[in-house]
């Protein structure tokens, strides 16, 4: 696929355990519920996951994701349990750089399903999508240095630790150092 082609909005990724597809309007209630459940865990590292998160925030995020998909700038997926249909979290590629064929990857898992390998499996699917559909040569994973679960996920999918970037992420308006991992097609296990 050309790096200028936009994957179809009907695209689905699956591994038998998980099912991913682009966000749809009907996902707003499930997203709201998953975020509200996860404030004490996910909210430690991702400031959008906070006590005031509303159904309007969920709908706005989904609209943002849909616009980003159609523009070819970012590709976000809800992560569902393939058997039950439960929303488990989200994963996606953002900050796409077409010139250098790179993007950043992000992921999160609802509190009740953490520690079950969901982020690792979803990240593998999203990375495969990035390399195959978008023609990426590199995916970066940038994580706060104390976010051990996300650091482990990056390592489990084969990403290589490349260093600590000073003041790389701003969280709650404060700059923080972050671990940078690089993933290239041959790293994906």
BARO-905765 format. One line per 10 residues: their letters; for each residue y, z, x of N, C-alpha, C. Coordinates in Angstrom, 3 decimals. Each point is the difference from the previous one (the first is absolute). Example, Ala and Ser with C-alpha at 12.3 -4.5 7.8 and 13.67 -1.06 7.14 Angstrom:
REM residues 2
as> -5.690/7.800/13.190/1.190/0.000/-0.890/1.200/0.000/0.900  1.050/-0.720/-0.350/1.190/0.060/0.820/1.090/0.730/-0.770 .
//
This chain:
REM residues 189
xxxxxxxxxx> -1.180/0.000/0.837/1.180/0.000/-0.837/1.244/0.000/0.883  1.008/-0.709/-0.412/1.265/-0.047/0.725/0.728/1.332/-0.143  0.770/0.363/1.011/0.760/1.245/-0.071/1.112/-0.082/-1.036  0.287/-1.198/-0.528/1.025/-0.146/-1.030/-0.571/0.031/-1.414  -1.324/-0.152/-0.133/-0.626/0.040/-1.314/0.007/1.425/-0.533  0.180/0.119/-1.309/-0.040/1.309/-0.642/-1.343/0.126/-0.705  -0.758/1.051/0.326/-1.290/0.192/-0.664/0.190/0.120/-1.516  -0.987/-0.440/-0.767/0.141/0.057/-1.457/0.090/1.433/-0.508  0.780/0.191/-1.049/0.177/1.314/-0.608/-1.302/0.480/-0.648  -0.973/-0.889/-0.120/-1.309/0.337/-0.567/-1.008/0.414/1.066 .
xxxxxxxxxx> 0.421/0.047/1.257/-0.879/0.339/1.111/-0.654/1.359/-0.215  -1.269/0.108/0.357/-0.703/1.271/-0.059/-0.752/0.203/1.312  -0.007/1.251/0.463/-0.748/0.394/1.193/-0.993/1.075/-0.434  -1.212/-0.070/0.498/-1.002/0.987/-0.384/-1.047/0.136/1.091  -0.606/1.173/0.040/-1.092/0.232/0.953/-1.210/0.638/-0.684  -0.039/-0.019/-1.316/-1.080/0.626/-0.746/0.334/1.415/-0.426  0.795/0.693/0.791/0.435/1.369/-0.305/1.428/0.022/-0.545  0.850/-0.836/0.608/1.419/-0.043/-0.378/0.352/-1.371/-0.559  1.016/0.007/-0.843/0.540/-1.242/-0.561/1.519/0.049/0.165  0.574/-1.025/0.619/1.444/-0.095/0.198/0.481/-1.310/-0.588 .
xxxxxxxxxx> 1.187/0.020/-0.553/0.669/-1.177/-0.526/1.483/0.310/-0.023  0.865/-0.979/-0.186/1.433/0.304/-0.068/0.319/0.962/-1.162  1.065/0.766/0.179/0.444/0.936/-1.044/0.356/-0.752/-1.276  -0.313/0.598/-1.130/0.325/-0.543/-1.317/0.747/1.062/-0.799  0.809/-0.439/-0.957/0.791/0.932/-0.806/-0.860/1.101/-0.611  -1.189/-0.337/-0.415/-0.884/0.961/-0.675/-0.474/1.135/0.922  0.269/-0.098/1.299/-0.424/1.030/0.951/0.975/1.174/0.082  1.125/-0.068/-0.695/1.059/1.004/0.172/-0.456/1.416/-0.355  -0.712/0.187/-1.079/-0.422/1.349/-0.398/-0.991/0.563/1.016  -0.952/-0.817/0.431/-0.977/0.463/0.993/0.683/0.333/1.321 .
xxxxxxxxxx> 0.995/-0.794/0.397/0.744/0.284/1.227/0.754/1.314/-0.138  0.681/0.183/-1.104/0.729/1.237/-0.246/-0.941/1.206/0.115  -1.150/-0.073/-0.649/-0.950/1.114/0.030/-0.504/0.271/1.418  -0.327/-1.058/0.754/-0.510/0.169/1.361/1.058/0.614/0.912  1.241/-0.444/-0.141/1.081/0.547/0.833/0.236/1.462/-0.346  0.076/0.317/-1.292/0.267/1.384/-0.409/-1.094/0.949/0.506  -1.239/-0.482/0.041/-1.113/0.803/0.505/0.126/0.246/1.503  0.700/-0.868/0.703/-0.046/-0.046/1.460/1.241/0.514/0.708  0.894/0.620/-0.708/1.280/0.428/0.572/-0.185/0.954/1.176  -0.906/0.956/-0.120/-0.144/0.988/1.077/-0.679/-0.566/1.238 .
xxxxxxxxxx> -0.738/-1.092/-0.126/-0.668/-0.605/1.153/0.735/-1.218/0.504  -0.030/-1.070/-0.774/0.655/-1.253/0.388/1.501/0.224/0.215  0.583/0.852/-0.822/1.433/0.265/0.080/0.451/0.617/1.312  -0.930/0.562/0.769/0.362/0.551/1.316/0.518/-1.086/0.930  -0.550/-1.223/-0.131/0.324/-1.064/0.940/0.738/-1.170/-0.627  -0.127/-0.170/-1.288/0.631/-1.148/-0.669/1.016/0.513/-1.013  1.278/-0.115/0.314/1.030/0.623/-0.823/0.121/-0.546/-1.421  -0.545/-1.187/-0.275/0.053/-0.509/-1.370/-0.910/0.794/-0.928  -0.941/0.737/0.558/-0.934/0.819/-0.773/0.596/1.398/-0.121  0.769/0.234/-1.052/0.744/1.248/-0.141/-0.077/0.530/-1.430 .
xxxxxxxxxx> 0.429/1.217/-0.172/-0.125/0.691/-1.288/0.757/-0.687/-1.135  1.030/-0.753/0.298/0.783/-0.663/-1.037/-0.472/-1.426/-0.290  -1.122/-0.408/0.592/-0.528/-1.349/-0.224/-0.253/-0.184/-1.493  0.492/-1.118/-0.542/-0.072/-0.227/-1.443/-0.764/-1.281/-0.340  -0.271/-0.181/-1.267/-0.632/-1.247/-0.451/0.916/-1.187/0.292  1.302/0.211/-0.066/0.943/-1.077/0.344/-0.110/-0.360/1.483  -0.215/1.010/0.857/-0.202/-0.280/1.424/-1.255/-0.847/0.206  -1.056/0.323/-0.724/-1.244/-0.767/0.112/0.225/-1.443/-0.447  0.679/-0.184/-1.117/0.274/-1.355/-0.499/0.893/-0.770/0.963  0.986/0.680/0.588/0.901/-0.659/0.948/-0.761/-0.418/1.270 .
xxxxxxxxxx> -0.916/0.848/0.463/-0.795/-0.349/1.182/-0.844/-1.238/-0.278  -0.620/-0.030/-1.156/-0.847/-1.142/-0.349/0.836/-1.276/-0.076  1.166/0.067/-0.594/0.887/-1.174/-0.076/0.406/-0.455/1.403  0.307/0.960/0.871/0.357/-0.310/1.381/-1.162/-0.707/0.703  -1.208/0.504/-0.210/-1.194/-0.607/0.615/-0.236/-1.409/-0.524  0.202/-0.206/-1.278/-0.198/-1.322/-0.580/1.007/-0.994/0.567  1.246/0.411/0.125/1.032/-0.858/0.576/-0.308/-0.306/1.459  -0.427/1.009/0.747/-0.347/-0.188/1.408/-1.163/-0.950/0.183  -0.978/0.085/-0.889/-1.161/-0.904/0.071/0.448/-1.433/-0.233  0.780/-0.208/-1.054/0.426/-1.361/-0.346/0.912/-0.618/1.057 .
xxxxxxxxxx> 0.721/0.848/0.735/0.862/-0.513/1.068/-0.763/-0.176/1.310  -1.218/0.530/0.061/-0.789/-0.092/1.221/0.435/0.968/1.087  0.762/1.032/-0.373/0.527/0.933/0.997/-0.868/1.233/0.206  -0.590/0.506/-1.081/-0.919/1.133/0.159/-1.075/-0.074/-1.075  -1.134/0.589/0.326/-1.187/-0.132/-0.832/-0.623/1.380/-0.186  0.234/0.573/-1.162/-0.489/1.345/-0.296/-1.119/-0.073/-1.034  -0.992/0.848/0.200/-1.175/0.030/-0.866/-0.258/1.412/-0.514  -0.273/0.151/-1.293/-0.598/1.254/-0.444/-1.460/-0.017/0.428  -0.533/1.162/0.306/-1.398/0.130/0.417/-0.753/0.700/-1.128  -0.986/-0.699/-0.538/-0.774/0.534/-1.120/-1.437/0.268/0.407 .
xxxxxxxxxx> -0.610/1.001/-0.609/-1.434/0.201/0.100/-0.643/-1.160/-0.759  -0.864/-0.754/0.668/-0.584/-1.203/-0.604/-0.899/0.330/-1.187  -0.538/1.201/-0.054/-0.901/0.383/-1.083/0.750/0.583/-1.190  0.908/0.956/0.275/0.662/0.713/-1.094/1.354/-0.594/-0.390  0.600/-0.772/0.892/1.329/-0.538/-0.261/1.125/0.979/0.282  -0.323/1.203/0.506/1.021/1.000/0.301/0.902/-0.489/1.135  1.312/0.197/-0.154/0.951/-0.315/1.070/-0.142/1.066/1.081  -0.349/-0.432/1.205/-0.238/0.920/1.108/1.190/0.118/0.937  0.892/-0.995/-0.010/1.144/0.003/0.902/0.561/-1.395/0.138  0.590/-0.257/1.144/0.591/-1.308/0.242/-0.080/-0.367/1.469 .
xxxxxxxxxx> 0.046/-1.295/0.264/0.001/-0.502/1.374/0.712/-1.344/-0.007  0.620/-0.344/1.107/0.669/-1.289/0.029/0.620/-0.326/1.338  0.574/-1.181/0.023/0.687/-0.512/1.177/1.463/-0.199/-0.346  0.887/0.435/0.887/1.433/-0.144/-0.220/0.676/-0.360/1.319  1.284/-0.163/-0.035/0.796/-0.378/1.174/-0.615/-1.219/0.693  -0.336/-0.985/-0.791/-0.616/-1.217/0.523/0.973/-0.747/0.900  -0.479/-0.385/1.166/0.783/-0.784/0.947/-0.720/-1.338/0.161  0.512/-1.013/-0.658/-0.661/-1.308/0.018/0.024/-0.646/1.385  1.097/0.169/0.728/0.113/-0.601/1.323/-1.100/0.506/0.933  -0.207/1.298/0.011/-0.968/0.595/0.913/-1.349/0.296/-0.665 .
xxxxxxxxxx> -0.127/-0.425/-1.259/-1.247/0.136/-0.762/-0.522/1.442/0.030  0.878/0.922/-0.384/-0.370/1.409/-0.016/0.483/0.656/-1.286  -0.528/1.178/-0.259/0.421/0.806/-1.142/-0.408/1.444/0.278  0.573/0.914/-0.767/-0.387/1.405/0.054/-0.961/0.287/-1.137  -0.905/0.923/0.232/-0.928/0.423/-1.040/0.290/1.440/-0.390  -0.077/0.259/-1.291/0.114/1.355/-0.511/-1.122/0.271/-0.979  -0.332/1.276/-0.193/-1.062/0.378/-0.918/0.189/1.456/-0.410  -0.508/0.321/-1.162/-0.025/1.383/-0.468/-1.151/0.148/-0.988  -0.504/1.224/-0.133/-1.108/0.287/-0.906/0.341/1.243/-0.810  -0.268/-0.070/-1.296/0.294/1.149/-0.873/-0.742/1.239/0.499 .
xxxxxxxxxx> 0.581/1.153/-0.253/-0.478/1.272/0.532/-1.492/0.236/-0.260  -0.461/-0.239/-1.212/-1.384/0.329/-0.353/-1.033/-0.914/0.646  0.428/-1.094/0.609/-0.954/-0.940/0.599/0.162/-0.129/1.520  0.793/0.885/0.591/0.177/-0.031/1.442/-1.256/0.495/0.699  -0.218/-0.472/1.232/-1.139/0.415/0.786/-1.295/-0.700/-0.376  0.093/-1.078/-0.783/-1.191/-0.722/-0.445/-0.071/-1.416/0.575  0.852/-0.307/0.974/-0.028/-1.315/0.628/0.709/-1.091/-0.780  0.743/0.381/-1.023/0.691/-0.989/-0.841/1.064/-0.743/0.809  0.831/0.724/0.739/1.080/-0.643/0.766/-0.572/-0.952/1.045  -1.086/0.398/0.645/-0.610/-0.854/1.018/-0.530/-1.287/-0.613 .
xxxxxxxxxx> -0.744/0.121/-1.089/-0.571/-1.192/-0.642/1.096/-0.907/-0.550  1.003/0.587/-0.645/1.098/-0.810/-0.564/0.785/-0.680/1.116  0.236/0.705/1.103/0.754/-0.574/1.111/-0.742/-1.165/0.640  -1.312/0.102/0.074/-0.780/-1.124/0.523/0.162/-1.231/-0.891  -0.056/0.212/-1.309/0.166/-1.127/-0.923/1.388/-0.619/0.144  1.023/0.834/0.080/1.374/-0.499/0.106/0.216/-0.697/1.346  -0.551/0.551/1.064/0.133/-0.650/1.309/-0.679/-1.368/-0.014  -1.196/-0.076/-0.564/-0.682/-1.290/-0.118/0.820/-1.002/-0.777  0.625/0.461/-1.081/0.907/-0.841/-0.786/1.147/-0.501/0.875  0.601/0.901/0.775/1.129/-0.381/0.850/-0.367/-1.037/1.041 .
xxxxxxxxxx> -1.137/0.184/0.632/-0.420/-0.939/1.032/-0.447/-1.334/-0.601  -0.743/0.049/-1.087/-0.555/-1.227/-0.580/0.989/-0.744/-0.889  0.648/0.711/-0.925/0.875/-0.666/-0.972/1.391/-0.275/0.549  0.533/0.959/0.765/1.380/-0.140/0.484/0.071/-0.573/1.406  -1.123/-0.096/0.673/-0.015/-0.524/1.359/0.655/0.919/1.006  -0.033/1.313/-0.274/0.619/0.945/0.927/-0.759/0.039/1.323  0.752/0.211/1.057/-0.583/0.186/1.329/-0.034/1.481/0.365  0.805/0.818/-0.721/0.117/1.421/0.337/0.422/0.783/-1.240  -0.596/1.166/-0.146/0.407/0.960/-1.024/0.332/1.304/0.715  1.147/0.568/-0.330/0.376/1.304/0.548/-0.175/1.072/-1.052 .
xxxxxxxxxx> -0.458/1.142/0.462/-0.093/1.193/-0.843/0.860/1.050/0.687  1.032/0.452/-0.689/0.964/0.947/0.567/-0.096/1.284/-0.817  -0.342/1.112/0.676/-0.348/1.236/-0.691/0.716/1.188/0.632  0.504/0.898/-0.825/0.555/1.248/0.535/-1.065/0.678/0.861  0.424/0.577/1.098/-0.950/0.524/0.985/-0.852/1.154/-0.524  0.437/0.698/-1.043/-0.792/1.116/-0.530/-0.834/-0.386/-1.224  -0.017/-1.264/-0.357/-0.778/-0.461/-1.151/-1.407/-0.370/0.470  -0.790/1.012/0.270/-1.328/-0.213/0.568/-0.917/-0.891/-0.842  -0.012/0.139/-1.327/-0.873/-0.890/-0.773/0.352/-1.481/0.190  1.273/-0.346/0.030/0.395/-1.402/0.187/-0.263/-0.472/1.425 .
xxxxxxxxxx> 0.163/0.886/0.963/-0.323/-0.347/1.386/-1.488/-0.327/0.123  -0.847/0.839/-0.620/-1.448/-0.241/0.049/-0.365/-1.309/-0.693  0.667/-0.305/-1.106/-0.280/-1.257/-0.701/0.292/-1.186/0.906  1.146/0.019/0.663/0.346/-1.099/0.912/-1.079/-0.172/1.069  -0.473/1.100/0.556/-1.026/-0.069/1.042/-1.333/-0.505/-0.547  -0.362/0.437/-1.215/-1.281/-0.396/-0.587/-0.088/-1.498/-0.285  1.141/-0.635/-0.281/-0.069/-1.443/-0.262/0.079/-0.822/1.288  0.151/0.692/1.130/0.004/-0.696/1.283/1.370/-0.238/0.591  1.045/0.499/-0.638/1.346/-0.172/0.561/0.108/0.801/1.296  0.751/-0.534/0.930/0.160/0.667/1.298/1.338/0.727/0.073 .
xxxxxxxxxx> -0.068/1.228/0.483/1.203/0.783/0.205/0.817/-0.645/1.109  1.269/-0.266/-0.267/0.850/-0.668/0.986/1.116/0.886/0.523  0.244/1.117/-0.663/1.017/0.903/0.513/0.733/0.733/-1.111  0.872/0.884/0.455/0.874/0.741/-0.909/1.380/-0.625/0.094  0.515/-0.427/-1.130/1.363/-0.545/-0.050/0.933/1.102/-0.478  1.012/0.244/0.805/0.948/1.055/-0.346/0.868/-0.422/-1.174  0.176/0.926/-0.920/0.863/-0.214/-1.174/-0.346/-1.299/-0.725  -1.267/-0.321/-0.125/-0.449/-1.270/-0.596/0.063/0.006/-1.524  -0.195/1.182/-0.623/0.021/0.096/-1.457/1.039/1.014/-0.448  0.704/-0.327/-1.059/0.905/0.966/-0.616/-0.670/0.531/-1.259 .
xxxxxxxxxx> -0.179/1.303/-0.044/-0.617/0.663/-1.138/0.957/1.072/-0.472  0.337/-0.088/-1.268/0.983/0.916/-0.593/1.283/0.004/0.829  0.415/-1.193/0.372/1.248/-0.271/0.723/0.025/0.551/1.426  -1.152/0.398/0.516/-0.078/0.510/1.365/-0.898/-0.912/0.834  0.433/-0.375/1.212/-0.857/-0.824/0.861/-1.164/0.818/0.560  -1.168/-0.652/0.057/-1.206/0.635/0.523/-0.721/-0.963/0.937  -0.647/0.563/0.996/-0.853/-0.800/0.872/-1.226/-0.446/-0.794  -0.564/-1.142/0.387/-1.170/-0.520/-0.702/-0.974/-0.626/0.993  -1.276/0.126/-0.331/-1.052/-0.667/0.759/-0.073/-1.443/-0.474  -0.094/-0.916/0.947/-0.106/-1.428/-0.324/-1.387/-0.483/0.417 .
xxxxxxxxx> -0.676/-0.609/-0.960/-1.318/-0.587/0.232/0.109/-1.498/-0.229  -0.693/-0.773/0.808/-0.052/-1.447/-0.174/-1.413/-0.427/-0.355  -0.087/-0.928/-0.943/-1.281/-0.533/-0.423/0.089/-1.531/0.089  -0.917/-0.593/0.718/-0.074/-1.467/0.091/-1.367/-0.404/-0.560  -0.180/-1.259/-0.366/-1.237/-0.374/-0.692/-1.287/0.466/0.684  -0.073/-0.096/1.312/-1.242/0.384/0.660/-0.245/1.514/0.028  1.017/0.813/-0.344/-0.171/1.452/-0.062/-0.670/0.449/-1.290  0.137/-0.779/-1.044/-0.483/0.417/-1.314/-1.520/0.122/0.026  -0.458/1.206/-0.167/-1.449/0.260/0.063/-0.633/-0.229/-1.343 .
//
